[in-house]
Amino acid sequence: MKILIAIVIVYVINIFLSFKQMKKYKEKTARLKKEYPTSYISTGKNQKILKQGSIAILVINKTGKIEYGELMKGRTVFAKFKKIENIDGLFIKEAKEKFAHEAAIINAISFYEKIK
């Protein structure tokens, strides 16, 4: 019985922390929309079960140049967004080549290409 209670408590805490993480994601995208009103905000994810997942947020202008990017990587709800180094100023073709190893970034670029 104690094990069942412990599992339920851990599950409830995980749900709470997941909602907190989703709130941070929404706040981050809202802030970027205000800072870059004429650019596209594109997101991509690479979700894996029991392995490190990632979410990328890219700000791409109308010419296809990446103005800003952040990436959240981790296995837990404690992962945080961090600025993607050396992505600012790259065009999407260059970013695809340079960040080919990062599926979330590639997915965000693919999403931009679909909506443009």
N, C-alpha and C positions, 0 to 999 in steps of 0.2 A: 504494500500500500504506500509506503514511504517513497519508493522508487517512482510510482505513478504520479504522486504529488510533485516530486522533483522534476519529472519530465514535463508536466503541465506548466510549472513555474518557468522553466527554461524556455518552453515554447511561447508563453505569453511575453516574456522579456524579448525574445527574438522578434516577435510581431511588432512590439513597441519600437524597437531599434530600427526595424525595416521601415516603418512609417516615418521615423525621424530622418532616415537616409533619403527617402523619397521627397520629403519636404525640402531638404538641402538641394536636391537635384532641381526641383521646381524653382526654388529661389535663385539658383545659379543661372538657369536658362532665362528667367525673367530679367535678371540683372544684365545679362549679355544682350538681350533684346533691346533694353533701354540704352546701353552703351553703344551698340552698333545698329541703329534703326534702319539703315539702308542695306544691311547685309543679311545673308541667310544664316540661320542657326541650324546646324545639322548634327544629329546624334547617331551614334552607332554602338552596338554592344557585341560582346563576345562572351556568351554565357556557357559555362561548363559546370557539370555536376561534380562536386567534390574536388574541383580544381579551381585555380585562380581565374576569376572572371574579370572583365573590364568594360567600362563605358567611356566613350569619347564624346566630347562636345567640341565642335569646330565652328568658328565664325568665318564664313566664306563670302567675299564680296561678289558683285555681279560679273566681274571679269575672271572669276575662278581662282583668285588669290586668297590664301588663308591669312586672315588677320590675327587670329588668336585660337588657341586650342588648349583644352584641359583633358586629363585622363584620370579615371579612378580605377585602380587595380587592387584586387584583394580577394580573399576567401571569406571574409566576414563583413558584417554590417559596420565595422569600425573603419573601413577603407574610406579615404578622402580624395577629393579631386586635387590634382597637382598640375601645374602648367606644363605643357609639352614643350620641352626645350628644342630649339632650332626648327620649329614648324612655321613660325610667323614669317610671312613674306614669300613662302613657297607657293607655287601654283599647284593645282591638284595633281597634275601629272607627275611633277617632281616629288610631291609628298607620297604618292602611291609607290614610287620607286624607293624612296628613302625609308618609309615606314611599312614596307611590305610584310614585315614580321609581326606587325601589330594589327590583328584582325578588327578590333573595334574602330580604329582609325580608318581602315580600308572600308568598313561598312558605313561609316559616316560620310566618307567621300562618295561612295556608291549611292547613298540616299540623296545627296546633293545633286548628283548627275541625273537621277530619276526625276527630281522635281524641277530642275532647271529647264 
